[in-house]
Structure formats: structure tokens, C-alpha cells
Amino acid sequence: MKILLALTFFGLGTGGFIAVWCLAFAALWGLIAKTLALLGWQQLARDYRVAAPPAGEPLRVGQLKVGMVAYGGIVTATSAAGGLGLRTSFLFRVGHPPVLIPWSALAPFEEQRFLWVTTYRTVVHTRSGGRVRLQVADKRVADLLQRGRVAGPGNAASLPLPL
């Protein structure tokens, strides 16, 4: 209420208050998305950023953990000759540019079971010498990644996406 009165005092009125609130919300959202990106995605983007995701049939990833941040249903994966393409949905693009991770940068996958949940983990070796942990809870995506990694750069683009 005091904020509305203050904005009214500055001559903005109710419409101005709504505009300021929307701008403040968008700025806060961008700050949160950028902060989350710094905990994993940015390490990948430093070395594997691309202008646009690779061509191919996209597969929505149910659960993906990049570094310390879990992304639930907002990441799309694409299998391409050059590697694994990842991109986030529109609302998380701030700090999350599309990336193309070469198949050679992916370590072998480990299957990990805890109670009734099975996850598949690997490590991405960055060109700068860093390591970023990837973890998926979707067997279809893990199979796609494993087949692309084993097939190598020459055959990965022809891999069909799992059903």
C-alpha cells in the first residue's frame, strides 16, 4: 500500500504502479535465471555455446540436472552429428544459451538407483579443463545420449530418437 502511495505521489498512478511492478518482476526473474545458470549451464556455454540449436528432432527432457541445478521439463535435447544439443524454454533463456556438446566430451554413463528412482549420470569435459555433471532421470534421453556417444560424430545424426 505504501509503495502504491509513493508511486502515486511521484505521479505514476495505478497504471504506473502496474508497469513498475511488471518491470521489477521481469528483472527479478532474469536475475534468478542468470544466477541458476552460473551454477552449471554457463560452464557448458563458455565452451560449447552455439547461435541456434542443431537441426534434428527435439526431445523434451523430463528431468535434467546440470551441475547443481535441476531443470524440470524446460530443456530440449537434440541428437546431431556434432554432438548433443541442449536448449531451455523461452522463460529461461537469460543466461542459458543453446549449447552443442561434442560426443567426445561426454564420459560413459552410470546408472544409479535410489529406492524406486533410476537416474543416469555422466560428466562433460569442457575445453577449458573443467567438468560439469549431467544427470537425467529419463531412460529415453539416457539411451539417446549413450548411443550418440558410442556412435561418435559420424553416425550420431542418423540415430532415431527413442519412443
Summary of the structure (lengths in Angstrom):
residues: 163
radius of gyration: 19.8
end to end distance: 53.1
largest distance: 66.1
contacts: 479
relative contact order: 0.16
helix: 39%
strand: 32%
